[in-house]
């Protein structure tokens, strides 16, 4: 099996390395700029919970039109890029992808799978990673902290043969994988978590443990989660107050995590606002409801860091 990974960031590099080392797939990384050049010249350096690994995986720069022809015989195209780049990257890659290629997303937010299905006109395998963070710390270098866990299923519902095959391959590669027959709901559950943690961390520069254990910041987190949970109704997903509180208690109880928006802010990278807080704001507008805490942090961060587009 041949898998191309569009977005060789923390998750893309980690998943690609694990699948390749376990012999579960021939992996092709799609990256850009200095990161792509370093991966191609020196390979990937992966710091996994303090243990350093070196990996050599084929890499092509997405700016190299001729090299994109290598996508023609890929069995899978995994999107692991930031959500604000999904549509643009999908439209760029579409002419080079064969009719047999299956699509898979491991991204933040609830808009990526619908975008991919629209652009490519084919079914999409939805998924998410949790219980760890993975960030690029320098070109060609990725840091991972936590335990690897993924949830996969056909979007928006179901869990067919393709999903089952990928689940087994990831398990063989050392990833704990849960099968879901309602991946849209799981994506929204993660968005509830991300909306509660990411924008607040980008403002405070505190990890999840500090935020959730501070009474004032915990109040903000809970309200961010409640607002995301309310917005989910626009996609016919509903959460009870008990479920939303369970999400908060889960993040409070695990090892401290540095949310991705905080890591991007520290490195001066564009924030994933459109895919997280923006997704909540758009659904709230459709429902005609107010989400004042989310809106406030969204506009504060937009004013400070600007748009990712």
KAPEJO-V532478 format. One record per backbone hydrogen bond with DSSP energy under -1.0 kcal/mol. CO is the residue of the C=O (numbers start at 0). NH is the residue of the N-H. E is the energy in kcal/mol with one decimal. If there is no record, write none. Layout:
CO,NH,E ; CO,NH,E
This chain:
0,25,-3.2 ; 1,74,-2.1 ; 1,75,-1.8 ; 2,27,-2.6 ; 3,77,-3.0 ; 4,6,-1.0 ; 4,29,-2.6 ; 5,79,-2.7 ; 6,8,-1.6 ; 8,12,-2.5 ; 9,13,-2.0 ; 10,14,-2.9 ; 11,15,-2.2 ; 12,16,-2.5 ; 13,17,-2.4 ; 14,18,-2.5 ; 15,19,-2.3 ; 16,20,-2.6 ; 17,21,-1.8 ; 18,23,-2.5 ; 19,22,-1.3 ; 25,2,-2.8 ; 27,4,-2.9 ; 28,59,-2.3 ; 29,6,-1.8 ; 29,7,-1.0 ; 30,61,-2.8 ; 31,35,-1.4 ; 32,36,-2.1 ; 33,37,-2.5 ; 34,38,-2.4 ; 35,39,-2.2 ; 36,40,-2.3 ; 37,41,-3.0 ; 43,54,-2.6 ; 44,141,-2.6 ; 45,52,-2.8 ; 46,143,-3.3 ; 47,50,-1.9 ; 50,47,-2.9 ; 52,45,-2.8 ; 54,43,-3.1 ; 57,28,-2.8 ; 59,30,-2.0 ; 60,63,-2.3 ; 62,64,-1.1 ; 63,67,-1.2 ; 65,68,-1.5 ; 66,69,-2.1 ; 67,70,-1.9 ; 68,71,-1.5 ; 70,73,-1.9 ; 74,101,-2.9 ; 75,3,-2.4 ; 76,103,-1.9 ; 77,5,-3.3 ; 78,105,-2.6 ; 81,84,-2.1 ; 82,85,-1.1 ; 84,88,-2.6 ; 85,89,-2.8 ; 86,90,-2.5 ; 87,91,-1.6 ; 88,92,-2.2 ; 89,93,-2.1 ; 92,95,-2.0 ; 93,96,-1.3 ; 97,100,-1.3 ; 101,76,-2.6 ; 102,124,-2.5 ; 103,78,-3.2 ; 110,114,-1.9 ; 111,115,-2.7 ; 112,116,-2.5 ; 113,117,-2.0 ; 114,118,-2.8 ; 115,119,-2.6 ; 116,120,-1.5 ; 123,154,-2.4 ; 124,104,-2.4 ; 125,152,-2.1 ; 127,150,-2.3 ; 130,146,-1.7 ; 132,144,-2.3 ; 134,142,-3.0 ; 137,140,-2.9 ; 139,44,-2.6 ; 140,136,-1.6 ; 140,137,-1.1 ; 141,46,-3.2 ; 142,134,-2.3 ; 143,48,-3.0 ; 144,132,-2.1 ; 147,175,-1.6 ; 148,129,-2.9 ; 149,177,-2.6 ; 150,127,-1.9 ; 151,179,-2.6 ; 152,125,-2.5 ; 155,183,-1.8 ; 157,153,-1.6 ; 159,163,-2.4 ; 160,164,-2.4 ; 161,165,-2.2 ; 162,166,-2.4 ; 163,167,-2.2 ; 164,168,-1.9 ; 165,169,-2.5 ; 166,170,-2.3 ; 167,171,-2.1 ; 168,172,-1.0 ; 169,174,-2.4 ; 170,173,-1.7 ; 175,149,-2.8 ; 177,151,-2.1 ; 180,157,-1.9 ; 181,185,-1.5 ; 182,186,-2.7 ; 183,187,-2.0 ; 184,188,-2.3 ; 185,189,-2.1 ; 186,190,-2.0 ; 187,191,-2.5 ; 188,192,-1.7 ; 189,193,-3.3 ; 190,194,-3.3 ; 191,195,-1.5 ; 192,196,-1.7 ; 193,197,-2.4 ; 196,200,-2.5 ; 197,201,-2.0 ; 199,203,-2.8 ; 200,204,-2.7 ; 206,210,-2.2 ; 207,211,-2.5 ; 208,212,-1.2 ; 213,217,-3.2 ; 214,218,-1.5 ; 215,219,-1.5 ; 216,220,-2.7 ; 217,221,-2.7 ; 218,222,-1.9 ; 219,223,-2.4 ; 220,224,-2.3 ; 221,225,-2.5 ; 222,226,-2.2 ; 223,227,-1.9 ; 224,228,-2.6 ; 225,229,-2.2 ; 226,230,-2.1 ; 227,231,-1.5 ; 229,232,-1.3 ; 230,233,-2.0 ; 231,234,-1.9 ; 231,236,-1.7 ; 232,235,-1.7 ; 239,243,-2.1 ; 240,244,-2.3 ; 241,245,-1.9 ; 242,246,-1.6 ; 243,247,-1.8 ; 244,248,-2.7 ; 245,249,-2.1 ; 246,250,-2.1 ; 247,251,-2.0 ; 248,252,-1.5 ; 256,207,-2.1 ; 258,262,-1.8 ; 259,263,-2.6 ; 260,264,-2.5 ; 261,265,-2.4 ; 262,266,-1.4 ; 263,268,-3.1 ; 270,272,-1.4 ; 272,277,-3.4 ; 275,279,-1.5 ; 276,280,-2.4 ; 277,281,-2.4 ; 278,282,-1.8 ; 279,283,-2.5 ; 280,284,-2.1 ; 281,285,-1.8 ; 282,286,-2.0 ; 283,287,-1.2 ; 283,288,-2.2 ; 290,294,-2.6 ; 291,295,-2.2 ; 292,296,-2.2 ; 293,297,-2.7 ; 294,298,-2.3 ; 295,299,-2.3 ; 296,300,-2.6 ; 297,301,-2.3 ; 298,302,-2.4 ; 299,303,-1.8 ; 300,304,-3.1 ; 301,305,-1.9
